[in-house]
């Protein structure tokens, strides 16, 4: 570990705790749907709208997070995000729909700084040879938080613990992490990216003028949606209603997806680093995701549901590979903005897909024949994966093992510099 990068690695480790808490706020509502419906006086569609509002501010604030990180560094920017998350969690316990909307908007706003900040710190602390692995580990820890938000909180809800206690714990923990981040994160000497001048939006002009940035965002967003919306938000409800699981089995099955992702993100990142290519690992992972969805929908007795969903989670770790590609497809001096841009697109896609899925399938839960209902809902996610695969074909390979056309790659990179 180089002496100059060591402080960034320590700060990255603390940012991982922020990311764990952030992912817990995404997944915990999935195991307390009945409690929240009673508390807020909302049905499934209304509650889905409240919970989904998180992604509106998450996607928009991701742009702000990346820009402020590039301009000011991480020392105060990331802790401010953790504070906002903590306040949003504490406000969520008030227990009326209007306040709940505001609380989820604050949670999404603060959460936008977690992954973006952790990746920013990782790019300063790790070499390019291990960056995809470091980003995979970052996402792995987040997904452990997502999994814990279900299989830890689920038994508490079953034991009649008050749902508010979960949000108080996460809120106070986020505030404590904010204090620790201020103390640990190093202050950077140069905070304005070279070549960005005085314009706040110069980094985004670079990133968003590159078509590869959009492809990375849409591919990753379509791969995230089946896990964040399908499994982590609605999984328990669908497994109980359509597959007739008891509550404990439904929680375990749903939490197997983020648990698998916790393993899959570093494994997929490591594989991409080892072969020095990004696209083969990305395509292989999407193929396995599609196979798992089809098996669970049409041959459910072939494997235990939790095992299928764990495999799906491992495979969906490839959703993080576009985060590496977008950094490699853009200049080094816009690292934070590149992450902010892809987060904006990814969770913009999530924010759009969430209400569509809730309207088509969540409001018809427990109505009609459950087997076709589950298959139709699964086909929705299968279509998202297939669309992601088609778009991935258009991605330019950025791994160091690619065979570049003479002068072409350098010219493309200069064109967005």
N, C-alpha and C positions, 0 to 999 in steps of 0.2 A: 504494500500500500504506500503510494507516494505521499510524502509529507504535505505537499501543497493540495492534494485532493482529499486527504483524510477528513478535514472538517466537513466537506460536502457529503461524504459518505455517512458520517454521523448524523448530519441534518436529514439526509435521505431516509435513514432508518427511522427517525422521529416522524417524518412526513408519512411513512408507511402506516404508523398508528393512526394518523389523521385519516388516511385512506380506508383503513379498517372500519373506523367509526362511520365514515361517509357511506360505505357500502351497507353497513348495518341499517342505516336509515332508509335505504332503498328496499331491503328485503324484509325487515321486521313487520311492516303492515300486512304482508302476505299471510301471516299466521295469526293475525288478530282482526280479520275482516268482520266477523260478527260483532265483536266488541266495538269496533269503530263505527259500524253501521248504526248500532244503538246509541252510541255517544253523540254522533253528529246528526242522527235522524235522517240518514240517507240510504237509498237502495244501492245495488251493485254498480249501476251506471253512474250515479251521483258520487259515490265514494271513489270510483275509478277516476272521475274527473278531478277530485281533490288530490288524490295520490299522484295522478299524472302531471299535475301542475308543477311538480318538482322539476320535471325535465325542461319546461319552458325557460325558467331562469338558469338552469344548469347550462343549457346550450348557449344562450345569449352571453352569460357571464364568462363562459369559457374563452370567448374572444377577448374580454377585458383581462382575464387572468393571464393569458399568454402575452398580451401586449405589456401589461405592467411588470411581468417578470422580466421580459427583455429590457425594459427601460430602467427599472429600479432594483432588480435582483430579488432574491427570495427572502431576505431577512425579516422584513415586515409584511410583505405581501401575503405569504402563505399563512402566517399566524392570524392575520385579519380574516382570512377565509375560514379558519377553524373557529374563530370567535362567532362569526355569523352563523355557522352551522350549529354551534352550541345554543345560541339564542333561539334559533328556529325550533330546535328540539324542545326546549323548555316552554316555548309558546304553544306548541302543539297540544299540550295537556289541558288547555283552557276548556276545550270540549264543545265548541260550536263551529258550524261550517265556515263562517266568514274568517274566524281566527285560524282555523285549520288550513284554509287556502293560503293565508299570509304566512303561516308557519312553514308550509311545504315550499312556498316560493323562496323563503329565506334559507331553508335547508338546501334547496337546489343551488341558490346563489353561492353559499359558502362552500358547498361540495365541489364546485367547479375549480376551486383552487387546490384540491387534494391531489388528484392524479397529475394535473398539469404541473403543480409544484414539485411533486415527487420525481417526475420525469425530467424536469428542468435540473433538479439537483443531481439526478443520476447522470445526465449528460456532462455535468461538470466533474463528477467523481469517478466515472468509469471510462475506459478506453473504447474506441469504436469496435474493437474485436469482441467485446463482451456487452455491448449496449443492448442488443436484442434480448440477451439473457437477463440483464438487469431490469429491462422494461417488463419482461415476462414475470420475474420475481415480484415486481411492484404490483402487477395485476393479480398475481397469485395471492398476495397478502390481502388485497382488497376482496377477493372472492372468498377467502376464509372468513372475512367479516360478514360477507353476504350469506354464507352458509351458516355461520354462527347466529346471524339474525333470525334464522329460521329454526335450526335444530336446538338452539339454546333457549330462545324465547318461546317456541312452541310448547314445550313442557310446562313452562311457567304459566302460560295462558290456560293450559289444561288443568293446572292445579289452582286455578282461580286467583292468581296474582293480579293485582291491578295493572292494567296496560300502561297507565301513566308512569309507573315506576321505571319502565324500560326507557322512556324518553328522558326522564330526569337523569338517569345514569349516563346515557349517551351525551346529553347536553353538558353535564358537569365534566365528563371526561374530555370532551372537545375543548372546553375552556382551559383545562389543565394542559392539554397538548399545545395549545396556542402559546401559553407562557413558556413551556419548554422549548418550543421552536425559536422564540425570540432570543433565548439564552444560548442556543446551540448553533444556529445558522450563522455562517460567516458573512461579514459585510464585504460586498464587492467594490473594487476600486472603479471599474468602468461599468456604467449602468446603461449607457445609450449604445445600441448596436452600431458597429462601424458601417458607415454608408447610409445610415437611416436619417442623418441630419436632425432637424428639430421636429420633424413630422411624427406625430404619434402613430399614424396609420401606415407609415412607410413599410414596416415589416409585413403587414397584411397585404399590401399591394404586391409584394414579392411572392408571398405564399399563394394568394388567391388568383394571381395571374398564371399560375401553373396548373394546367388541367389535371395533372396527376394528383394534386391535392384533393380535388373533388372526388376523383375515383376512390382514393384511399378512404375518404369519409363515408361515402355511400356503401362501399363494400363492408367496412367495419360496422356501420350502423345497422345494416341488414342482418349481420351476424350477431350483433348484440341483442337485437329485439327479441328473438325467441327465448333468451335466457332472462333478460331483465323484466320483460312483460309476461312472456308465456310461463316461465317457471317460477320466477321470484315474486311476481305479483299475483298471478291467477292460478298457479300450479296447484296449490292446496285445495282451492275451491273446486277446480275441475276434476282432480283425482277423487275427491269425496263424492261429487255429484254424478260424474259420468262413469268413473271406473269403480265406484262403490268401495273405495278404500275407507278404513276407519281413520280418525283424525291423526293418530300417531303415525300410521303408515304413509298417509298423504304428506305429512310434514317431512318425514324421512326421504320420501321419493323426490319431493321438490328441492330439498336441501342438497340432494346428491348432485344436482347440476352445478351450483357454485362450488361445491366441494371438488368435483371433477375439474372444474376450471382452475381451481387453485393448483392442481397438479399440471394441467394441460398448458397453462400460460408459460411457465418456465421451460417445460419440455419442448414445446413448439418453438419458443425463442431459441433454445439451445440447439435444436435441430437445424433451424435456419442459419445459425452462426456456424455450425459444423460443416454444412455443405456449401456455405457461402452463397446461398441462393434463397430468395424469399418466396417466389411464386409456387414452386413445387410443394412446399410444406403447406402453403395457404390452400391450394387446390385439394391436396390430400385430406386436410382437416375438414373442408366443406363437404367432401364426398362422404366422409364418415358421419358427419352431422346428419346429412340427408338420409343415410342408411338407417341411423338410429331412430329418426322420426318415423320412417316407414315401418320399421319393425314394431315399434310401440303401437302404431295405429292399426296395422293389418295382421300382425302375428304377435299379439301381446303375450301369448303363453310361451314363446320361444325362450325368453330370458326374463328373470325378475325385473320388474319395472325400475327399481332403484339401480340395478346394474346397468340397464340400458341408459338411464339418465346420467349415471356417472360417466359412462363412455361418451355420451353426447357432450357432457361438460368438458371432458378432457379434449375432445376434438374442437370444441368451440374456443379453446385457447388461441386458435389461429386468428381470432378477431383482433388480437393485439399486433399481429405482424404488419398491417397497414400503418400502425403508429411508428414502426421502424422505417417503413418505406417512405413515408412522407418526410421524415427527417433526412433521409439519404437523397431524396429527390429535390431538396431545397438547400440553400446555402446555410452554413453553420451559424451565421450571426442572427438567424431568426428561429432558433430552436424552440423558445417558449411560444412564439406566435404560431409555429407549425403545429404544436400540440394543441394550442387553443383553437386553431382553425378546425382540426380534425374532431376535437371534442364538440365544437359547435355543430358540425355537420352530423356526427354520430347521434348526438342526443336530440338534434332537431328531427332526424328521422324517427327516433324513438318517440318523441313528443307527438309526431303526426300519426304514427302507427298505433300507439296506445289507445286513443279514443275510437279509432276505427275497429280494432279488435274487440273492445268492450261493447261497442254498439252492435257488432255482428254476432258475437258469441257469448259475452258475459251476461247480457240481458236475457238471453234465451236459455241460460243455465237452469237445469231442473225442469225444463219444459220439453216434452216430446221424448223420443227415443234417445237414450244417452250414448249408445254406441255410434250411430251416424253423427251425432253432435260432436263427439270427441274427435272423430275422423275429419270432420269438416274444419274444426279448429286447428287440428294438426296440419292439415293441408295448407292452411294459411301460412304457417311457419315454414313448411316445405317450399312453398312458392318464394318466400323471402330468401331462403338459402340458395335456391336455383338462380334467382335474379342476381344475387351477390356473385355467384360463380361466373355468370355471363359478363358481369362488369369487371371481374378480376382478370379476365382474358386481356382486357385493354390496358392493364397496369404494366408499366415498364419495369423490368427486372433491375433492381438496384444493388443486389448483393455483389460482393467483390469477386465472386466466381463467375460472373456473367461474361459473355464474349461481346465486348463492345464493338460497334461499328466505328471504324477509325475516325476520330474527331467528333463523332456524333454526340456521345454522352457529355463531353466537355462543353460542346456548343450549346446543348440543351440546358446545362446547369448555368452557363454564363448568361443565357437568355433570360433567366429569372433572377439574376443577381443585380 
